[in-house]
Amino acid sequence: MKSRISNAFYEGNRACFWVEDTQFDEVRFYPGEAALMHCKNIEAIHCEFLGHFSLWNTSRIEITHCHFTRYACSGIWYAYDVKVEDCIFNAPGMFRRVKVLIIKNSSFTDARECLWDCNNVKLTNVDVVHGDYILMRSESIDIREAQLQGDHAFYGSRNIIITSTYLDSASALWNAENVTIYDSVLEGDCLGWHSRNIRLVNCTLRGRQPFCYASEIRLEKCIMEDAEDCFENSSIDADLQGHVISIKNPRQGRIRADSIESVIIDEYCLSPESCRITVNEFPEMSAHDFISRF
């Protein structure tokens, strides 16, 4: 059974160091470092955090209706089994090397360098802004009904499932691996460079030069808006809806679209005859044959 601390405040470094089996209700943690360091089986409800490194080296943590202010940088690192719901995070650097993390109905207003090197992460109805490099080098990620904004998202991450999400991120999914995305909008240039085994289903892509220098890319019933110079030096299997501005030097595979404005094959194409390109009004043809039909 948990003990309960309510309507209190703490200040200074390591104010509640090594506390276990405790519920903090409407508690304010004033500036100071590592307020709840090395704690286990903790609940924080309607609490406010104003210091750095608040919950380092913790396990079995539940955080509900809490506020991490802009002074609470690098708040939760080296933690295990963390559940977050209805919280606001105003500080960068939240969540590093956390294993088993669930975040629901929460918002990040300054999410720079958050969620690095995490494992087994679930985000549901999460709103993220200024999230540059969010979820870098993380694994086993499940994201649903989220809004994510910030460049270089998911850099070097793997084993990702994303559903019904809006992602606004230049250079997202670089060096990513084993990614499946359903019913989502992905906005930003240079999506998925140097990535492997990426599958998009019923998605809309907005931005120049998606999926270059990548392999095992599959697009099913996807729309590509403002997409120029797509798929350079990549292996691709794509069924695209609508118009594509330009495809450049695909390495191998198959591309089908309603219409394609131009296909660029230049001296830097590694295998000009290895990708089959089809538009709905013409029969299947090689890239060179496709160019000659326009």
N, C-alpha and C positions, 0 to 999 in steps of 0.2 A: 504494500500500500504506500502511495506517495504522500510525503509531507507537503504542506502548502504554504507558500509565502505570497502575500497579496498586499497591494497598495504600499509598496516599499520602494526605496531607491538604494543603489550601490554606486560607489565611485572608487577610483584608484585601480591599480594593476591587480589582476587575479583576485577580484573581489569575492567570487564564489568558486574558488579553485577546488576541483575534485569533489564536487557535490554529486550525489546520486539520489535517484528515486524521489524527485522533487518537482512540484508544479509551481511555476512562477506566474502569478496572475496580476496584471496591471503593475508591473515592476519596471522601473526606469534605471537603465545602466548608464551612468554618466561617463564622461571621457576617462579613459584608462584602458590599458591593454589586457586582453585575454581574460575577460570577466568570467566566462564559464569554461575555461580550459580544463581538459581531462574530465569532463562530466559524463555521466551515464544515466540513461532512462530519465530524461528531462522533458517537461512540457513547458513551453513559454506561450502564454495567451495574453493578448493585448499589452505586449511589452514594447519598450522603445530602447534601441541600442545606439549609443553615441560614441563608442570607443572602437579601436582597432582590434582585430583578431579575436572576436567575441567568443566563438565556439570552435576552437581548434582542438584536434585530438579528442573528439567526442563520439558517442555512439548511442543509438536508440533515442533520437531527438525528434520531438514534434513541436512545430512552430506554427501558430495560428493567430491571425489578426495582429501581426507584429509589424513594426516599422524599423528598418535599418536606415538610419539617416546618412547624409553624405559624408559624415565623419567616421562611419563604421566600415572603413575600407577593409578588404580581405577578411571578411567576417567569418566564413565557415570553410576551414581547410582540414584535410586529413581526418575526415569524419566517415562514419559508417551508419547506414540505416537512418536517413534523415527524411522527414515528411514535412512539407511546407504547404500551407493553404491560406489564401486570402491575406497575403503579405505584400508590403511595398519595400523595394530595395532601391535606395537612392545612391548607393556607393559602388564604385568599381571593384573589380577583383573578387567578387563573391564566388564561393564554391570552387575549391581546387582539391583534386585528389580525393573526391568523395565517392564512396561506393554505396550503391543502392540509394538513389535519391528520387523522391517524388515531389513535384511542385505543381500545384493546382491553383487556378483563379488568382494569379499574382502578377505583379508588374515590376519591371526593372526600368528605371528612368536614366540610369547611367551604367550600362552593362559592359563597359570596356573590360576585356580580358577576364570575363566570367566563365565559369564552368569548364576549366581546363583540366585535362587528365582525369576526367571522371569516368565511372563505369556503372552501367545499369541505371540510366537516367530516363525518367518519364516526365514530360511536360504537357499539361493539359490546360487550355485556355490561359496561356501566358502571353503577356504583352511586353516586348523588349524593344527599347530604343537605345541608340548610341552603343550598340553591342559589337564593336569591332573585335574580331577574333574570338567571338563567343563559341563555346564548345570545341575548342581546339584540342586535338589529340585525344578525344574521348571515344568511348566504345559502348555499344549496346544502348542506342538512343531511340526512344519512342516519343514522337511529338505529334499532338493532335490539337487542331483548332487554335493555332497560335498565330501571333503577329510578331515577326522577328525582323529588326532593322539593324544593320551594322555590317561593314565590309569584312571580307575574309572569314565568313562563318564556316564552321565545320572543317577548318584546315587540318588535314591529316587524320580525320576521324574515320571510324569504320563501324559497320553493322548498324545502319540507321534506317528507321521507318518514319516517314513523315506523312500525315494525312490532313487534308483540309486546312492548309496553312498558307499564309502569305509571307514570303521571304524576300526582303529588299536588301540585297547584298552583292556588291561587286566582288568578283573573284571568290565566290562561295564554292565550297566543295572541292577546293584544290587538294590534290593528293588524297582524296577520300576514296573509300573502298566499301563495296557491298552496301549500296544505298537503294532504297525503294521509296518512291514518292507518289502519292495518290491525290488527285483532285485538288491541286495546289497551284499557286501563282509564284513564279520565281522571276524576280526582276533584278537586273544588274548585268554588266558586261563580264565577259570572260568566265562564265560559269563552268565549273567542273574540269578545269585543265588538269592534265596529268592524273586523272582519276581512273578507277577501274570498277567494272561491274556495277553500273548505275542503271536503274530502271525507273522511267517516269510514265505514269498512266493517267490520262485525262488531265494533263497539266497545261498551263500557259506559260511560255517563256518570253521574257522581254529583255532584250539586250544584245549587244554585238558579240560575235565570236564565241558562241557557246561550244563547249566540249571539243577543245583542241588538244592534240597530243594525249588522247585518252583511249581507253580500250574497253571493249564489251559494253558499249552504250546502247540501251534499248529505249526507244520512245514509242509509246502506243497511244494513238488518238490524241496527240498533243498539237498545240497551236504555237507557232513561233512568230511573235510580233517584233518588228525592227531587227530581225536576226540577219546580220551580214557576216560573211566569211565563216560560215559554220563548219565544224567537224574537220578542221585541218589536221591531217596526219593522225586520224582516229579510225578505229573500227566501229561501225555504226549499223544498227538495224532500226530503222525509223519509219513509222507510219504517221505522217503529218497531215493535219487538216488546215485548209486555207493556203495562203500564199507565203512563200519563202523568198527573201530578197536575194541571197546568194549563198552558194555552197562552194567551199574552197578546198581543193586537194585532199578529199577523203582518201584514207588509206585502203580500206576494204569494207565490204558489207553490202547493205541494201538500203536505199532511201526512196520512199514514195511520198508524194505530196500532191495537193490539188493543182498547184502551179508553182514554178520556180522561175524567178526573173533571170538569173544567170548562174552558170557553173564555171568556176575558175580553175583551170588546170594549167599550171605553169611549170617552170623547170625545177621547182622545189617539191613537186609531187613525187612521192616515193614509189607508188604503184598505180599509174593512171588508169589502168584497165581493170582494176580489182574491185571497184565499187559499182554496183548496178543502180541506176537512177531512173525513176519512173514518175511521170506526171499522169494524171487521170485521163487526159485527152490524147496521150500518145502511148504506144506500146513500150515495153521495157527496152532499154537501150544502155549502152555504155556511156561513160562521161563524155568521151569525144563525140560519139554519135549524138548525144543530147545537145551539145553545143551546136552542131551542124544543123539541127532542126530549127534553130531560131534565126 
